[in-house]
Amino acid sequence: MTCDRIPKVCRVIGSPGRNCCRKRCVNLRTDIMNCGRCRGKCVNILFNRINCGACNRRCGKGNNCR
């Protein structure tokens, strides 16, 4: 039984999370492969060049993210 067919399985006691991502029940607050949304990715916005200070904000060419 997978959550893509029966989404309610993610709401039962003992489920790893209430959200269904790629046929798996996940917790979007703690799952590193589904951070905040399905297929979202956790990054450190203080050091990530593609997400510098905020999501989807690139560091300028030749600059470091601070």
N, C-alpha and C positions, 0 to 999 in steps of 0.2 A: 504494500500500500504506500503510495507516494503522495506528497502534498499537492503536486500539480493536478492530480485527479480529485483528491479529497482534501481541500485546504484546511478543514476543521481538525485534521490530525495534529496540526501545529499548536492547537490550543488545549490539548489534553495535558494533564499533570505529568510531569517528567519529560516533556518535550524540550529539546535544546533551545527553542525559541518560537515566537508566535508568527514569524514571517516565513513564507515559502520562496526560496531562491534556488533555481535550477534543481528542482525536485527534492530539496532538503529544507528541513525546518531550521531556521537560524535566528539568532538574536542580533538585530542590526546595530545594537549599541556595543556589542563586544566581539563579534565575528570579524577577524582581520581581513577576510576575503569579501565581506559584504558590509562595509562600514557606512552606516547611515542609509544605505539603499542596496538593492541587489546589484552585485558586481561592482560596488563602490570599493575603494581601496583606502586604507588608513595611511596617512602620511604625516610627517612632522612639518607643519607650515613654517617653522622657524629655519629649516635647513634645506627644504626640498626646492630645487631650482624651477620646477614646473608649477609648484603651488607655493610661491614665496609670500608669506604673510597672509595669504587667503587662498581658497580653492581657485584653480585655473588662472593664477596670476604668475606669469613667468618673470624671472629675474632678467634685468636688462643685460645686453651683451657685454661681457667683460666684468660684470658685477657679481658679487656674492650675496646670497640671501641672508639677511640679518633681521 
